Amino acid sequence: MVQHGGYQMSTNYQLAIDRLNKTNNVEDLLKLEKSFANLYSAGVLNMNNFLRLDEKLCEKISDIKEWT
């Protein structure tokens, strides 16, 4: 577990956040979305973390489309 802001989060979640933060185009973000869904289906991510990642991913896609 990784300590973050007074609570602990899974290392898998933090690694997913890191991948999301490094991705800067819509095509790669859509691939990442599929990857997150696969991780959730495999039980690597729980529902809460999956939904948080999905929200961040959607926001990032929206921001990119807004600026292009």
C-alpha positions as a Markdown table, in Angstrom:
| # | Residue | x | y | z |
|---|---|---|---|---|
| 1 | Met | 0.0 | 0.0 | 0.0 |
| 2 | Val | 1.1 | 3.6 | -0.7 |
| 3 | Gln | 0.3 | 6.4 | 1.8 |
| 4 | His | -1.4 | 9.3 | 0.0 |
| 5 | Gly | -3.2 | 12.3 | 1.6 |
| 6 | Gly | -3.9 | 10.6 | 4.9 |
| 7 | Tyr | -5.3 | 7.3 | 3.4 |
| 8 | Gln | -3.8 | 4.3 | 1.8 |
| 9 | Met | -4.3 | 3.3 | -1.8 |
| 10 | Ser | -3.2 | 0.1 | -3.6 |
| 11 | Thr | 0.0 | 0.1 | -5.5 |
| 12 | Asn | -1.9 | -1.1 | -8.6 |
| 13 | Tyr | -4.1 | 2.0 | -8.4 |
| 14 | Gln | -1.1 | 4.3 | -8.1 |
| 15 | Leu | 0.6 | 2.6 | -11.0 |
| 16 | Ala | -2.6 | 3.1 | -13.1 |
| 17 | Ile | -2.6 | 6.8 | -12.1 |
| 18 | Asp | 1.0 | 7.1 | -13.1 |
| 19 | Arg | 0.2 | 5.6 | -16.5 |
| 20 | Leu | -2.8 | 7.9 | -16.9 |
| 21 | Asn | -0.7 | 11.0 | -16.1 |
| 22 | Lys | 1.9 | 10.1 | -18.7 |
| 23 | Thr | -0.6 | 9.6 | -21.5 |
| 24 | Asn | -1.3 | 12.7 | -23.6 |
| 25 | Asn | -3.3 | 11.7 | -26.6 |
| 26 | Val | -6.9 | 10.4 | -27.0 |
| 27 | Glu | -5.9 | 7.3 | -28.9 |
| 28 | Asp | -3.6 | 6.1 | -26.1 |
| 29 | Leu | -6.1 | 7.1 | -23.5 |
| 30 | Leu | -8.7 | 4.9 | -25.1 |
| 31 | Lys | -6.3 | 2.0 | -25.1 |
| 32 | Leu | -5.6 | 2.7 | -21.4 |
| 33 | Glu | -9.4 | 2.6 | -20.8 |
| 34 | Lys | -9.5 | -0.9 | -22.1 |
| 35 | Ser | -6.5 | -1.8 | -20.0 |
| 36 | Phe | -8.2 | -0.5 | -16.9 |
| 37 | Ala | -11.3 | -2.5 | -17.7 |
| 38 | Asn | -9.2 | -5.6 | -18.1 |
| 39 | Leu | -7.6 | -5.0 | -14.7 |
| 40 | Tyr | -11.0 | -4.6 | -13.1 |
| 41 | Ser | -12.3 | -7.8 | -14.7 |
| 42 | Ala | -9.2 | -9.7 | -13.5 |
| 43 | Gly | -9.8 | -8.4 | -9.9 |
| 44 | Val | -6.7 | -6.3 | -9.9 |
| 45 | Leu | -8.6 | -3.1 | -9.3 |
| 46 | Asn | -11.7 | -2.8 | -7.1 |
| 47 | Met | -14.9 | -1.0 | -8.3 |
| 48 | Asn | -14.1 | 2.2 | -6.4 |
| 49 | Asn | -10.6 | 2.5 | -7.9 |
| 50 | Phe | -11.8 | 1.6 | -11.4 |
| 51 | Leu | -14.5 | 4.3 | -11.2 |
| 52 | Arg | -12.1 | 6.9 | -10.0 |
| 53 | Leu | -9.7 | 6.0 | -12.8 |
| 54 | Asp | -12.5 | 6.2 | -15.4 |
| 55 | Glu | -13.5 | 9.6 | -14.1 |
| 56 | Lys | -10.0 | 10.9 | -14.4 |
| 57 | Leu | -9.6 | 9.4 | -17.8 |
| 58 | Cys | -12.8 | 11.0 | -19.1 |
| 59 | Glu | -11.7 | 14.3 | -17.7 |
| 60 | Lys | -8.4 | 14.1 | -19.4 |
| 61 | Ile | -10.0 | 13.1 | -22.8 |
| 62 | Ser | -12.4 | 16.0 | -22.5 |
| 63 | Asp | -9.5 | 18.4 | -21.7 |
| 64 | Ile | -7.5 | 17.2 | -24.7 |
| 65 | Lys | -10.5 | 17.5 | -27.1 |
| 66 | Glu | -11.2 | 21.0 | -25.7 |
| 67 | Trp | -7.7 | 22.2 | -26.6 |
| 68 | Thr | -7.5 | 20.6 | -30.1 |
